[in-house]
Amino acid sequence: MYKHKTALITGGASGIGLGIALQLSSEGYALAMMGRSPEKRVQENIDKVKSFGTPVIYISGDVTSDESRKAILQKIDTEFGRLDVLVNNAGVAPKVRMDILETTEESFDFVLDINLKGTFFLTQLAANYMVNAVKKGLDMAPVIINISSISAYTSSTMRGEYCISKAGIGMITALFADRLAEYGINVYEVRPGIIATDMTAGVKEKYDRLILEAGILPIRRWGTPEDVANAVSVLCSGKLSYATGEVLNIDGGFHIRRL
């Protein structure tokens, strides 16, 4: 078994996932970064993660595919022989924002297949791998972290399928936290708010107004991938070992109900 703790990050080559990969690599984790992009397209970002000197592998794969999910776990087992952390970060927004009175079945399936179904079945596969390691008596305390969104509870009627997928992540977190607690495997959910990534670049002016002028956030700034990565770091640290199923809001205080 490899001496370094090992983490699998889906959607790990860009945006929030890249921020998490950089953080965990800087802390000495061996990394498996998984994404849909060909490796050549994200090589620059992979090299940034490798700059910390820890082993890094990139796996081009699709979380919606059973064959792809199994190949990912097999690659990790072959390369590292262990999996200490799973970060379910991969996610997509609708290709076209549509009113829920007009949303198509195609768009619904596209978003939920990746955001919800893929997350559930990759978690199931990784959880069984982790359980087997614990049963073998290996000195490990595995952790599963689901990256959700404030959209889990915030209505956005022009992208209802996205909101539904993120709400479902909340129940995935609760279910696996409940089921895996007996093995000492804790499961958490991180709910980012308005984070500066490629996904939000197209609505930057809108959120600039909401943050800076309307004061929609108590902490009046955009969030960054590093903010989310720091939260993941804390959850991986073992310092919250008596908590599972918890939700950590990384949203500038958006979740606070205010008058």
C-alpha positions, 0 to 999 in steps of 0.5 A, a space after each residue: 500500500 502506498 505510504 501517502 494518503 490518496 484522494 480522488 477528485 472528480 472534475 479535478 482539473 478546473 475550477 473548484 476541483 482544481 483548487 481542491 487538488 492544489 490544496 490537497 497536493 500541497 498537504 502531501 496527498 497523492 492525487 487521482 484527478 478525474 475529468 471528461 477532458 482529454 489529458 492534453 487539454 488540461 495538462 497545464 493544470 495537472 502540472 500545477 498540481 504536480 509541482 508540489 512533488 506528490 504523485 498525481 494521475 489524471 484519469 479521463 472518464 465519465 461518472 455516468 458510466 459504470 465501466 468508467 467508474 470501475 476503471 477509475 477505482 481499478 487505476 487507483 488500486 493499481 497505482 496507490 493501493 488505497 483511497 482515503 478521500 473521495 471528493 465528488 465535485 464533478 457537476 454541470 449546469 444546463 446547456 441552456 437555461 430554461 423556465 421550468 415550464 419549458 425544461 426538456 427531458 433531455 436537459 433534465 437527464 443530462 444534468 441529473 445523470 452527471 450531478 446526481 446519478 454519477 455521484 451516487 454510484 461513484 460514492 457507492 463504489 468508492 465506499 465499498 472499496 473503503 469499507 474493505 480497507 477498514 475491514 482488513 484493519 488498515 490504519 485509515 479513516 476514509 472521508 467522503 466529501 460531496 460538493 453541493 451548492 446553495 442551489 440545494 435550497 435556493 429556487 432558480 426557476 430558470 435552471 430547475 434541474 440543477 437545483 434538483 440535482 444539488 438538493 439530491 446531493 444533500 440526501 446522498 450525503 445523509 444516506 451514506 453518512 448513516 450507512 458508513 458511520 459504523 466503519 468510521 467513514 465520515 461523509 460531509 457536504 460542502 455548499 459553495 455559494 457564488 464562486 468565481 469559476 468558468 461556470 459563473 463567468 457568464 453571469 459576472 455582471 449580475 452577481 457583481 451588482 447583487 454582491 456589491 450593490 444589493 448586499 446579497 451576501 454578508 461577506 461582500 465578495 465573490 468566493 474563490 475555489 481556494 475558499 472551498 478547498 480550505 473547507 475540504 482541507 478541514 474536513 479531511 484533517 480528522 479534526 471533525 471526527 465526531 461529526 458526520 452528515 454535516 453541511 459546511 456552507 462556504 457562501 459568504 453568509 448567504 444562508 443566513 436569513 436576514 431582515 
